[in-house]
Amino acid sequence: MASSKIIKKSIRIALAKNGQKQKWLADKIGTSEVQLSKWANKDHLNTATIEMIAMPFNMSVSEFIALGEQ
């Protein structure tokens, strides 16, 4: 599992690389910006949630996490 710091960074980088905002990602995965923010602030997320967040970016979980580890 990845820490919230890594997930936050991964989200931020992936959004910037795709020229998108958090609302776009929330809409793509069928959730609210508030819920997305809550997930980003959780201590740990399960793999299924990370996979769901990474999917709109056409990335695997490991690729998505690697963004935040750079």
PDB file as gemmi writes it, atoms N, CA and C in Angstrom:
CRYST1    1.000    1.000    1.000  90.00  90.00  90.00 P 1                      
ATOM      1  N   MET A   1       0.835  -1.181   0.000  1.00  0.00           N  
ATOM      2  CA  MET A   1       0.000   0.000   0.000  1.00  0.00           C  
ATOM      3  C   MET A   1       0.883   1.249   0.000  1.00  0.00           C  
ATOM      4  N   ALA A   2       0.382   2.295  -0.599  1.00  0.00           N  
ATOM      5  CA  ALA A   2       1.137   3.540  -0.699  1.00  0.00           C  
ATOM      6  C   ALA A   2       0.635   4.542   0.338  1.00  0.00           C  
ATOM      7  N   SER A   3       1.533   5.375   0.808  1.00  0.00           N  
ATOM      8  CA  SER A   3       1.151   6.390   1.782  1.00  0.00           C  
ATOM      9  C   SER A   3       0.377   7.516   1.104  1.00  0.00           C  
ATOM     10  N   SER A   4      -0.330   8.282   1.917  1.00  0.00           N  
ATOM     11  CA  SER A   4      -1.130   9.383   1.375  1.00  0.00           C  
ATOM     12  C   SER A   4      -0.239  10.418   0.693  1.00  0.00           C  
ATOM     13  N   LYS A   5       0.958  10.630   1.204  1.00  0.00           N  
ATOM     14  CA  LYS A   5       1.876  11.602   0.614  1.00  0.00           C  
ATOM     15  C   LYS A   5       2.221  11.202  -0.824  1.00  0.00           C  
ATOM     16  N   ILE A   6       2.473   9.922  -1.035  1.00  0.00           N  
ATOM     17  CA  ILE A   6       2.799   9.431  -2.378  1.00  0.00           C  
ATOM     18  C   ILE A   6       1.583   9.520  -3.291  1.00  0.00           C  
ATOM     19  N   ILE A   7       0.411   9.131  -2.788  1.00  0.00           N  
ATOM     20  CA  ILE A   7      -0.808   9.177  -3.612  1.00  0.00           C  
ATOM     21  C   ILE A   7      -1.134  10.614  -4.002  1.00  0.00           C  
ATOM     22  N   LYS A   8      -1.047  11.535  -3.056  1.00  0.00           N  
ATOM     23  CA  LYS A   8      -1.297  12.951  -3.362  1.00  0.00           C  
ATOM     24  C   LYS A   8      -0.377  13.439  -4.472  1.00  0.00           C  
ATOM     25  N   LYS A   9       0.901  13.109  -4.341  1.00  0.00           N  
ATOM     26  CA  LYS A   9       1.877  13.543  -5.332  1.00  0.00           C  
ATOM     27  C   LYS A   9       1.597  12.894  -6.682  1.00  0.00           C  
ATOM     28  N   SER A  10       1.247  11.610  -6.671  1.00  0.00           N  
ATOM     29  CA  SER A  10       0.928  10.906  -7.915  1.00  0.00           C  
ATOM     30  C   SER A  10      -0.263  11.546  -8.605  1.00  0.00           C  
ATOM     31  N   ILE A  11      -1.304  11.866  -7.850  1.00  0.00           N  
ATOM     32  CA  ILE A  11      -2.491  12.513  -8.415  1.00  0.00           C  
ATOM     33  C   ILE A  11      -2.114  13.858  -9.020  1.00  0.00           C  
ATOM     34  N   ARG A  12      -1.374  14.644  -8.262  1.00  0.00           N  
ATOM     35  CA  ARG A  12      -0.984  15.977  -8.719  1.00  0.00           C  
ATOM     36  C   ARG A  12      -0.173  15.899 -10.016  1.00  0.00           C  
ATOM     37  N   ILE A  13       0.805  15.005 -10.063  1.00  0.00           N  
ATOM     38  CA  ILE A  13       1.657  14.881 -11.251  1.00  0.00           C  
ATOM     39  C   ILE A  13       0.858  14.359 -12.447  1.00  0.00           C  
ATOM     40  N   ALA A  14       0.047  13.327 -12.222  1.00  0.00           N  
ATOM     41  CA  ALA A  14      -0.741  12.746 -13.316  1.00  0.00           C  
ATOM     42  C   ALA A  14      -1.714  13.775 -13.890  1.00  0.00           C  
ATOM     43  N   LEU A  15      -2.358  14.542 -13.023  1.00  0.00           N  
ATOM     44  CA  LEU A  15      -3.270  15.583 -13.498  1.00  0.00           C  
ATOM     45  C   LEU A  15      -2.522  16.631 -14.307  1.00  0.00           C  
ATOM     46  N   ALA A  16      -1.367  17.069 -13.818  1.00  0.00           N  
ATOM     47  CA  ALA A  16      -0.583  18.089 -14.518  1.00  0.00           C  
ATOM     48  C   ALA A  16      -0.114  17.579 -15.882  1.00  0.00           C  
ATOM     49  N   LYS A  17       0.355  16.343 -15.931  1.00  0.00           N  
ATOM     50  CA  LYS A  17       0.828  15.774 -17.199  1.00  0.00           C  
ATOM     51  C   LYS A  17      -0.292  15.672 -18.234  1.00  0.00           C  
ATOM     52  N   ASN A  18      -1.514  15.533 -17.751  1.00  0.00           N  
ATOM     53  CA  ASN A  18      -2.663  15.395 -18.645  1.00  0.00           C  
ATOM     54  C   ASN A  18      -3.445  16.693 -18.804  1.00  0.00           C  
ATOM     55  N   GLY A  19      -2.977  17.761 -18.183  1.00  0.00           N  
ATOM     56  CA  GLY A  19      -3.640  19.055 -18.290  1.00  0.00           C  
ATOM     57  C   GLY A  19      -5.057  19.047 -17.742  1.00  0.00           C  
ATOM     58  N   GLN A  20      -5.264  18.298 -16.680  1.00  0.00           N  
ATOM     59  CA  GLN A  20      -6.604  18.151 -16.114  1.00  0.00           C  
ATOM     60  C   GLN A  20      -6.660  18.655 -14.674  1.00  0.00           C  
ATOM     61  N   LYS A  21      -7.874  18.797 -14.185  1.00  0.00           N  
ATOM     62  CA  LYS A  21      -8.136  19.230 -12.813  1.00  0.00           C  
ATOM     63  C   LYS A  21      -8.698  18.066 -12.009  1.00  0.00           C  
ATOM     64  N   GLN A  22      -8.723  18.242 -10.699  1.00  0.00           N  
ATOM     65  CA  GLN A  22      -9.234  17.193  -9.815  1.00  0.00           C  
ATOM     66  C   GLN A  22     -10.687  16.858 -10.124  1.00  0.00           C  
ATOM     67  N   LYS A  23     -11.477  17.837 -10.519  1.00  0.00           N  
ATOM     68  CA  LYS A  23     -12.880  17.579 -10.847  1.00  0.00           C  
ATOM     69  C   LYS A  23     -12.991  16.599 -12.014  1.00  0.00           C  
ATOM     70  N   TRP A  24     -12.127  16.731 -13.014  1.00  0.00           N  
ATOM     71  CA  TRP A  24     -12.118  15.802 -14.153  1.00  0.00           C  
ATOM     72  C   TRP A  24     -11.901  14.378 -13.667  1.00  0.00           C  
ATOM     73  N   LEU A  25     -10.915  14.192 -12.788  1.00  0.00           N  
ATOM     74  CA  LEU A  25     -10.620  12.857 -12.269  1.00  0.00           C  
ATOM     75  C   LEU A  25     -11.796  12.321 -11.465  1.00  0.00           C  
ATOM     76  N   ALA A  26     -12.364  13.142 -10.604  1.00  0.00           N  
ATOM     77  CA  ALA A  26     -13.516  12.712  -9.811  1.00  0.00           C  
ATOM     78  C   ALA A  26     -14.659  12.274 -10.717  1.00  0.00           C  
ATOM     79  N   ASP A  27     -14.941  13.040 -11.754  1.00  0.00           N  
ATOM     80  CA  ASP A  27     -16.000  12.679 -12.706  1.00  0.00           C  
ATOM     81  C   ASP A  27     -15.683  11.366 -13.419  1.00  0.00           C  
ATOM     82  N   LYS A  28     -14.428  11.186 -13.823  1.00  0.00           N  
ATOM     83  CA  LYS A  28     -14.020   9.978 -14.549  1.00  0.00           C  
ATOM     84  C   LYS A  28     -14.198   8.709 -13.714  1.00  0.00           C  
ATOM     85  N   ILE A  29     -13.976   8.818 -12.413  1.00  0.00           N  
ATOM     86  CA  ILE A  29     -14.079   7.621 -11.567  1.00  0.00           C  
ATOM     87  C   ILE A  29     -15.408   7.548 -10.809  1.00  0.00           C  
ATOM     88  N   GLY A  30     -16.297   8.487 -11.114  1.00  0.00           N  
ATOM     89  CA  GLY A  30     -17.636   8.439 -10.541  1.00  0.00           C  
ATOM     90  C   GLY A  30     -17.712   8.750  -9.065  1.00  0.00           C  
ATOM     91  N   THR A  31     -16.931   9.733  -8.636  1.00  0.00           N  
ATOM     92  CA  THR A  31     -16.964  10.138  -7.228  1.00  0.00           C  
ATOM     93  C   THR A  31     -16.923  11.661  -7.155  1.00  0.00           C  
ATOM     94  N   SER A  32     -16.925  12.184  -5.962  1.00  0.00           N  
ATOM     95  CA  SER A  32     -16.873  13.634  -5.781  1.00  0.00           C  
ATOM     96  C   SER A  32     -15.433  14.071  -5.518  1.00  0.00           C  
ATOM     97  N   GLU A  33     -15.184  15.356  -5.700  1.00  0.00           N  
ATOM     98  CA  GLU A  33     -13.868  15.900  -5.379  1.00  0.00           C  
ATOM     99  C   GLU A  33     -13.580  15.742  -3.891  1.00  0.00           C  
ATOM    100  N   VAL A  34     -14.612  15.835  -3.071  1.00  0.00           N  
ATOM    101  CA  VAL A  34     -14.455  15.676  -1.626  1.00  0.00           C  
ATOM    102  C   VAL A  34     -13.974  14.259  -1.304  1.00  0.00           C  
ATOM    103  N   GLN A  35     -14.605  13.254  -1.909  1.00  0.00           N  
ATOM    104  CA  GLN A  35     -14.194  11.873  -1.660  1.00  0.00           C  
ATOM    105  C   GLN A  35     -12.782  11.624  -2.163  1.00  0.00           C  
ATOM    106  N   LEU A  36     -12.454  12.157  -3.323  1.00  0.00           N  
ATOM    107  CA  LEU A  36     -11.110  12.007  -3.868  1.00  0.00           C  
ATOM    108  C   LEU A  36     -10.083  12.610  -2.910  1.00  0.00           C  
ATOM    109  N   SER A  37     -10.403  13.762  -2.367  1.00  0.00           N  
ATOM    110  CA  SER A  37      -9.529  14.411  -1.394  1.00  0.00           C  
ATOM    111  C   SER A  37      -9.386  13.569  -0.127  1.00  0.00           C  
ATOM    112  N   LYS A  38     -10.476  12.976   0.326  1.00  0.00           N  
ATOM    113  CA  LYS A  38     -10.423  12.106   1.506  1.00  0.00           C  
ATOM    114  C   LYS A  38      -9.505  10.918   1.255  1.00  0.00           C  
ATOM    115  N   TRP A  39      -9.636  10.313   0.072  1.00  0.00           N  
ATOM    116  CA  TRP A  39      -8.758   9.183  -0.256  1.00  0.00           C  
ATOM    117  C   TRP A  39      -7.302   9.622  -0.260  1.00  0.00           C  
ATOM    118  N   ALA A  40      -7.023  10.786  -0.827  1.00  0.00           N  
ATOM    119  CA  ALA A  40      -5.653  11.288  -0.914  1.00  0.00           C  
ATOM    120  C   ALA A  40      -5.071  11.589   0.461  1.00  0.00           C  
ATOM    121  N   ASN A  41      -5.935  11.803   1.447  1.00  0.00           N  
ATOM    122  CA  ASN A  41      -5.471  12.124   2.798  1.00  0.00           C  
ATOM    123  C   ASN A  41      -5.492  10.935   3.752  1.00  0.00           C  
ATOM    124  N   LYS A  42      -5.977   9.783   3.286  1.00  0.00           N  
ATOM    125  CA  LYS A  42      -5.962   8.588   4.131  1.00  0.00           C  
ATOM    126  C   LYS A  42      -4.531   8.108   4.301  1.00  0.00           C  
ATOM    127  N   ASP A  43      -4.267   7.473   5.433  1.00  0.00           N  
ATOM    128  CA  ASP A  43      -2.922   6.950   5.675  1.00  0.00           C  
ATOM    129  C   ASP A  43      -2.518   5.946   4.605  1.00  0.00           C  
ATOM    130  N   HIS A  44      -3.434   5.050   4.263  1.00  0.00           N  
ATOM    131  CA  HIS A  44      -3.147   4.030   3.246  1.00  0.00           C  
ATOM    132  C   HIS A  44      -4.415   3.753   2.456  1.00  0.00           C  
ATOM    133  N   LEU A  45      -4.243   3.471   1.183  1.00  0.00           N  
ATOM    134  CA  LEU A  45      -5.363   3.087   0.325  1.00  0.00           C  
ATOM    135  C   LEU A  45      -5.150   1.655  -0.140  1.00  0.00           C  
ATOM    136  N   ASN A  46      -6.255   0.945  -0.348  1.00  0.00           N  
ATOM    137  CA  ASN A  46      -6.105  -0.408  -0.872  1.00  0.00           C  
ATOM    138  C   ASN A  46      -5.806  -0.344  -2.370  1.00  0.00           C  
ATOM    139  N   THR A  47      -5.317  -1.434  -2.890  1.00  0.00           N  
ATOM    140  CA  THR A  47      -4.902  -1.504  -4.284  1.00  0.00           C  
ATOM    141  C   THR A  47      -6.053  -1.218  -5.237  1.00  0.00           C  
ATOM    142  N   ALA A  48      -7.247  -1.688  -4.916  1.00  0.00           N  
ATOM    143  CA  ALA A  48      -8.398  -1.482  -5.793  1.00  0.00           C  
ATOM    144  C   ALA A  48      -8.718   0.010  -5.953  1.00  0.00           C  
ATOM    145  N   THR A  49      -8.601   0.771  -4.881  1.00  0.00           N  
ATOM    146  CA  THR A  49      -8.872   2.213  -4.950  1.00  0.00           C  
ATOM    147  C   THR A  49      -7.799   2.916  -5.768  1.00  0.00           C  
ATOM    148  N   ILE A  50      -6.547   2.544  -5.552  1.00  0.00           N  
ATOM    149  CA  ILE A  50      -5.461   3.144  -6.324  1.00  0.00           C  
ATOM    150  C   ILE A  50      -5.629   2.804  -7.799  1.00  0.00           C  
ATOM    151  N   GLU A  51      -6.015   1.573  -8.078  1.00  0.00           N  
ATOM    152  CA  GLU A  51      -6.242   1.143  -9.467  1.00  0.00           C  
ATOM    153  C   GLU A  51      -7.336   1.991 -10.117  1.00  0.00           C  
ATOM    154  N   MET A  52      -8.402   2.261  -9.367  1.00  0.00           N  
ATOM    155  CA  MET A  52      -9.503   3.068  -9.880  1.00  0.00           C  
ATOM    156  C   MET A  52      -9.036   4.496 -10.182  1.00  0.00           C  
ATOM    157  N   ILE A  53      -8.198   5.053  -9.315  1.00  0.00           N  
ATOM    158  CA  ILE A  53      -7.689   6.407  -9.519  1.00  0.00           C  
ATOM    159  C   ILE A  53      -6.725   6.450 -10.712  1.00  0.00           C  
ATOM    160  N   ALA A  54      -5.936   5.408 -10.889  1.00  0.00           N  
ATOM    161  CA  ALA A  54      -4.927   5.369 -11.957  1.00  0.00           C  
ATOM    162  C   ALA A  54      -5.532   5.097 -13.331  1.00  0.00           C  
ATOM    163  N   MET A  55      -6.681   4.432 -13.367  1.00  0.00           N  
ATOM    164  CA  MET A  55      -7.279   3.993 -14.628  1.00  0.00           C  
ATOM    165  C   MET A  55      -7.490   5.123 -15.650  1.00  0.00           C  
ATOM    166  N   PRO A  56      -8.042   6.285 -15.284  1.00  0.00           N  
ATOM    167  CA  PRO A  56      -8.254   7.334 -16.287  1.00  0.00           C  
ATOM    168  C   PRO A  56      -6.950   7.838 -16.924  1.00  0.00           C  
ATOM    169  N   PHE A  57      -5.830   7.576 -16.263  1.00  0.00           N  
ATOM    170  CA  PHE A  57      -4.540   7.987 -16.788  1.00  0.00           C  
ATOM    171  C   PHE A  57      -3.874   6.870 -17.600  1.00  0.00           C  
ATOM    172  N   ASN A  58      -4.602   5.745 -17.765  1.00  0.00           N  
ATOM    173  CA  ASN A  58      -4.070   4.579 -18.482  1.00  0.00           C  
ATOM    174  C   ASN A  58      -2.755   4.102 -17.880  1.00  0.00           C  
ATOM    175  N   MET A  59      -2.749   4.037 -16.549  1.00  0.00           N  
ATOM    176  CA  MET A  59      -1.547   3.619 -15.838  1.00  0.00           C  
ATOM    177  C   MET A  59      -1.870   2.434 -14.939  1.00  0.00           C  
ATOM    178  N   SER A  60      -0.875   1.592 -14.746  1.00  0.00           N  
ATOM    179  CA  SER A  60      -1.020   0.510 -13.773  1.00  0.00           C  
ATOM    180  C   SER A  60      -0.826   1.107 -12.374  1.00  0.00           C  
ATOM    181  N   VAL A  61      -1.168   0.343 -11.363  1.00  0.00           N  
ATOM    182  CA  VAL A  61      -0.980   0.807  -9.986  1.00  0.00           C  
ATOM    183  C   VAL A  61       0.496   1.129  -9.745  1.00  0.00           C  
ATOM    184  N   SER A  62       1.378   0.250 -10.184  1.00  0.00           N  
ATOM    185  CA  SER A  62       2.805   0.470  -9.937  1.00  0.00           C  
ATOM    186  C   SER A  62       3.318   1.716 -10.663  1.00  0.00           C  
ATOM    187  N   GLU A  63       2.859   1.943 -11.880  1.00  0.00           N  
ATOM    188  CA  GLU A  63       3.259   3.161 -12.616  1.00  0.00           C  
ATOM    189  C   GLU A  63       2.751   4.412 -11.911  1.00  0.00           C  
ATOM    190  N   PHE A  64       1.504   4.350 -11.439  1.00  0.00           N  
ATOM    191  CA  PHE A  64       0.897   5.490 -10.763  1.00  0.00           C  
ATOM    192  C   PHE A  64       1.637   5.805  -9.471  1.00  0.00           C  
ATOM    193  N   ILE A  65       1.920   4.799  -8.673  1.00  0.00           N  
ATOM    194  CA  ILE A  65       2.641   5.002  -7.409  1.00  0.00           C  
ATOM    195  C   ILE A  65       4.045   5.534  -7.678  1.00  0.00           C  
ATOM    196  N   ALA A  66       4.683   5.022  -8.737  1.00  0.00           N  
ATOM    197  CA  ALA A  66       6.049   5.466  -9.068  1.00  0.00           C  
ATOM    198  C   ALA A  66       6.108   6.966  -9.336  1.00  0.00           C  
ATOM    199  N   LEU A  67       5.043   7.548  -9.869  1.00  0.00           N  
ATOM    200  CA  LEU A  67       5.008   8.998 -10.087  1.00  0.00           C  
ATOM    201  C   LEU A  67       5.266   9.746  -8.779  1.00  0.00           C  
ATOM    202  N   GLY A  68       4.615   9.307  -7.725  1.00  0.00           N  
ATOM    203  CA  GLY A  68       4.724   9.970  -6.437  1.00  0.00           C  
ATOM    204  C   GLY A  68       5.998   9.659  -5.677  1.00  0.00           C  
ATOM    205  N   GLU A  69       6.698   8.631  -6.117  1.00  0.00           N  
ATOM    206  CA  GLU A  69       7.946   8.253  -5.440  1.00  0.00           C  
ATOM    207  C   GLU A  69       9.161   8.956  -6.027  1.00  0.00           C  
ATOM    208  N   GLN A  70       8.981   9.677  -7.109  1.00  0.00           N  
ATOM    209  CA  GLN A  70      10.116  10.363  -7.762  1.00  0.00           C  
ATOM    210  C   GLN A  70      10.576  11.537  -6.942  1.00  0.00           C  
TER     211      GLN A  70                                                      
END                                                                             
